[in-house]
Amino acid sequence: MTLIILLFALGLVFLAVEVIVPGAILGTAGGILMLVATIIAFSRFGTGGGMLALAIGLALTGLTFFFEFKILPKTKWGRRAFLSSEITGVSSAFGKDARELIGKSAEALTMLSPSGYVRIDGRRYEAFCQTGQAPVGAALEVTGADNFRLIVSQR
């Protein structure tokens, strides 16, 4: 009986810690420990004892999840531990702004061989030189943009 209670308790602790440690490893281990405890209860106490252990295990798991997802996020510690804001940015560096830069003049801040940095209207951008290399200070023109950089060519 002590082994069954110990396995259930350890399984519940693993399920509770799963909220803090990502990866589902501890939650899976906790579930397996509780399943083993239930199997042991079936083998030692028969169908009635096993069903009772199963019911208690499911009830305790439900209470643990209720506490983790409903009560814990409302506590002071839970508000610090859980994410509450959302980042709405996009991974593309330019998007609509890139269209406005096409056709503008640029100055090479670093040697473009073929990638480097350029300055346009006082702002620094990463760029790719279609014509190969461009020395520092070279006058360039923006001809396009791909995902994360401008495409420039020498004038």
C-alpha positions as CSV (number, residue, x, y, z in Angstrom):
1,M,0.0,0.0,0.0
2,T,2.9,2.4,0.8
3,L,4.4,1.8,-2.6
4,I,1.1,2.7,-4.4
5,I,0.7,5.9,-2.4
6,L,4.4,6.8,-3.0
7,L,4.1,6.2,-6.7
8,F,0.9,8.3,-6.9
9,A,2.5,11.1,-4.9
10,L,5.6,11.1,-7.0
11,G,3.5,11.1,-10.2
12,L,1.5,14.1,-9.0
13,V,4.7,16.0,-8.1
14,F,6.0,15.3,-11.6
15,L,2.8,16.5,-13.2
16,A,2.9,19.6,-11.1
17,V,6.5,20.4,-11.9
18,E,5.7,19.9,-15.6
19,V,4.2,23.4,-15.7
20,I,7.6,24.9,-14.9
21,V,9.9,22.5,-16.8
22,P,9.0,22.3,-20.5
23,G,9.3,19.3,-22.7
24,A,6.6,16.9,-21.4
25,I,9.3,14.6,-20.0
26,L,8.2,15.0,-16.3
27,G,4.5,14.9,-17.2
28,T,5.0,11.7,-19.1
29,A,7.0,10.2,-16.3
30,G,4.4,11.3,-13.8
31,G,1.6,9.7,-15.8
32,I,3.6,6.4,-16.1
33,L,4.3,6.4,-12.3
34,M,0.5,6.8,-11.7
35,L,-0.3,4.0,-14.2
36,V,2.2,1.7,-12.5
37,A,0.6,2.4,-9.1
38,T,-2.8,1.6,-10.6
39,I,-1.5,-1.7,-12.1
40,I,0.0,-2.6,-8.7
41,A,-3.3,-1.8,-7.0
42,F,-5.1,-4.1,-9.4
43,S,-2.6,-6.9,-8.8
44,R,-2.6,-6.7,-5.0
45,F,-6.2,-5.7,-4.2
46,G,-8.1,-7.1,-7.1
47,T,-10.6,-5.3,-9.3
48,G,-12.3,-3.3,-6.5
49,G,-8.9,-2.0,-5.2
50,G,-7.7,-1.3,-8.7
51,M,-10.8,0.6,-9.7
52,L,-10.6,2.6,-6.5
53,A,-7.0,3.5,-7.2
54,L,-7.9,4.4,-10.8
55,A,-10.7,6.7,-9.6
56,I,-8.5,8.3,-7.0
57,G,-5.7,8.8,-9.5
58,L,-8.0,10.4,-12.1
59,A,-9.5,12.7,-9.4
60,L,-6.1,13.8,-8.2
61,T,-4.8,14.3,-11.7
62,G,-7.9,16.5,-12.5
63,L,-7.4,18.5,-9.3
64,T,-3.7,19.0,-10.1
65,F,-4.5,20.2,-13.6
66,F,-7.3,22.5,-12.3
67,F,-4.9,24.0,-9.8
68,E,-2.2,24.4,-12.4
69,F,-4.3,26.0,-15.1
70,K,-7.0,27.8,-13.2
71,I,-5.7,28.8,-9.8
72,L,-1.9,29.1,-10.2
73,P,-2.0,31.7,-13.0
74,K,-4.0,34.1,-10.8
75,T,-1.5,34.0,-8.0
76,K,1.5,36.4,-7.6
77,W,4.0,33.7,-8.4
78,G,2.0,32.4,-11.2
79,R,1.7,35.8,-12.9
80,R,5.5,36.0,-12.9
81,A,6.0,32.4,-14.1
82,F,3.5,32.3,-17.0
83,L,3.6,34.4,-20.2
84,S,0.8,36.9,-20.4
85,S,1.8,39.1,-23.4
86,E,1.9,38.3,-27.1
87,I,4.5,39.4,-29.6
88,T,2.7,40.4,-32.8
89,G,5.7,41.2,-34.9
90,V,6.6,39.4,-38.1
91,S,9.9,37.7,-38.9
92,S,10.3,39.6,-42.1
93,A,12.6,42.6,-41.5
94,F,10.9,44.9,-44.1
95,G,7.5,43.9,-45.2
96,K,5.7,47.0,-46.6
97,D,8.6,49.3,-45.7
98,A,10.8,47.7,-48.3
99,R,8.7,48.9,-51.2
100,E,9.3,52.5,-50.1
101,L,13.1,52.0,-50.1
102,I,13.2,50.6,-53.6
103,G,14.8,53.2,-55.9
104,K,16.4,55.2,-53.1
105,S,20.1,56.0,-52.9
106,A,22.3,54.1,-50.4
107,E,25.8,54.5,-49.1
108,A,27.9,51.4,-48.2
109,L,28.8,51.5,-44.5
110,T,30.8,48.3,-44.8
111,M,32.4,46.5,-47.7
112,L,29.6,44.6,-49.4
113,S,31.2,41.3,-50.5
114,P,28.4,40.6,-51.5
115,S,26.6,41.2,-48.2
116,G,27.1,44.1,-45.8
117,Y,25.5,47.2,-44.3
118,V,24.2,50.3,-46.1
119,R,22.8,53.6,-44.9
120,I,19.6,55.0,-46.3
121,D,18.2,58.3,-45.0
122,G,20.3,58.0,-41.8
123,R,19.2,54.4,-41.0
124,R,21.3,51.3,-41.2
125,Y,20.1,48.2,-43.2
126,E,21.6,44.9,-44.2
127,A,22.1,44.6,-47.9
128,F,23.2,42.3,-50.7
129,C,25.1,43.7,-53.6
130,Q,24.0,42.2,-56.9
131,T,27.1,43.4,-58.8
132,G,29.4,41.5,-56.5
133,Q,31.6,43.7,-54.2
134,A,31.1,47.4,-53.3
135,P,33.7,49.3,-51.2
136,V,33.0,51.3,-48.1
137,G,31.4,54.7,-49.1
138,A,30.2,53.4,-52.5
139,A,27.1,55.0,-54.0
140,L,24.5,52.3,-54.4
141,E,20.8,52.1,-55.4
142,V,18.2,49.9,-53.8
143,T,16.7,47.6,-56.5
144,G,14.7,45.2,-54.4
145,A,14.4,43.3,-51.2
146,D,14.2,39.7,-50.1
147,N,13.2,38.3,-46.7
148,F,15.7,40.0,-44.4
149,R,17.9,42.3,-46.5
150,L,17.8,44.9,-49.2
151,I,19.2,44.2,-52.7
152,V,21.4,47.0,-54.0
153,S,23.6,47.6,-57.0
154,Q,26.3,50.1,-57.8
155,R,25.3,53.2,-59.7
